[in-house]
Amino acid sequence: MFSILHIVNPYSSADADAVFAQQVTLESMRVAQNAAANEVQITLGAVTIEGDEIEIPDFMCHLGVIRSAHEIASANLPYMQDILNVAKDSDRYDVVMYSNMDIAIQPTLYTEVLSYYKRGYDAVCINRRRIVNRYKSVTELSEMYLDKGLPHPGLDMFVMSKAVLNKINVGKVVIGRPYIDMALLYAIVAASERFTLLARKQLTFHLGMELVKVWGPKSDEEHNYKEARKVVSGAFQYLKIENFPAAECSVVKRHFTWLMTPYYHYPSMLRLDWTQRKSVRRAAKDYSSDWNPGLEKIVRLILPPDEF
């Protein structure tokens, strides 16, 4: 049977919103695991930080304890690579998924991952949907599923085959700070044979409608940007323009997308687009999506169309 390891990093927090978001995320993973049980063998894995005594639910496997990043003094945040290394050392599986703890999933997510794997994709990233944070209990999860919400340009869900995972190294990038999505995107695209971004489907959601949020001090952001740039530079020679979202769009559309979306390093995209200008680009099928005027219109414009 097709197997998935979905790995997350639960953590203790004094913030009630963060605690609730994690409860919703974990319960949504349990529901999705049960929903896909006849088609997919799913292991829900937790990795925690040294000294954090957070309780792991019975339906999850506690895969390991990792250290916090010594370059970050503002919070106990782990290196992304340490989490990936735990996944590398785990038992046999076809696909590994990593997602942030504030990202809940729809019941159909795991079967959707299976469908893309069957189509020949060895890596997928997923943009989240944003829904209004008006809920008070995980018992309202069924209502959250029905809330279509609005799209968000950030990457929060990363799916890759074991072969792709084994090639990835994102250095000292830490989770919970900006530019982790840049590092993971370029590392995954460089390591994969056939990558796609699901930018518009209703597969995951986040409680809260914010588009931009301050994550820690500027020094943390600077650290992650420096490390992410190292990943982009090291991956560049292995990148294929056809694997990048929006590469099949018109010149104006694709460069607008790459310029306006934070997880792309635009100088690298400009160079890659030029050096591989004769490459065959994959066709994509667009579909309509509801959006509001103003800033929401810009979000709609920069999201590339999905292939399926």
PECORTA-V767767 format. One record per run of one state. SS is the DSSP state (a for helix, b for strand, c for the rest). FROM is the first residue (numbers start at 1). LEN is the number of residues. If there is no record, write none. Layout:
BEGIN
ss: (SS SS)
from: (FROM FROM)
len: (LEN LEN)
END
This chain:
BEGIN
ss: (c b c a c b c b c b c b a c b c b c a c b c a c b a c b c a c b c b c a c a c a c a c a c)
from: (1 2 9 16 36 40 50 61 67 68 69 78 80 89 95 100 104 106 109 119 123 132 138 147 150 162 168 174 175 180 192 195 199 204 208 218 239 241 244 251 261 266 276 295 303)
len: (1 7 7 20 4 10 11 6 1 1 9 2 9 6 5 4 2 3 10 4 9 6 9 3 12 6 6 1 5 12 3 4 5 4 10 21 2 3 7 10 5 10 19 8 6)
END
